Amino acid sequence: MAEQASKHEPMPLEGMRAALLGVAENAIAASDGRLRIAFNEEDQTEEFREEAQRFIKLDGKRLGRDIELYGFMGADIMG
């Protein structure tokens, strides 16, 4: 029997990444349940995917890239 992988706990975010996560959380709160933050999941399902970080799902489907990646790009632009 294959051993099932388990999700890891996401690392706390700081700076630009934490601010972006706050924006995502506000959008989720106003979405009537259509948006949620996924972690360690496949794009179209809730199956485990170790390399996936936090991202937003709209009606169960991935919306955009990892929040950590957007935060990294924003921090790079802001200097």
Secondary structure, DSSP 8 states (H G I E B T S, - for coil): --------------HHHHHHHHHHHHHHHTTTTSEEEEESB-SSS--B-TT--EEEEETTEEESS-HHHHHHHHHHHH-
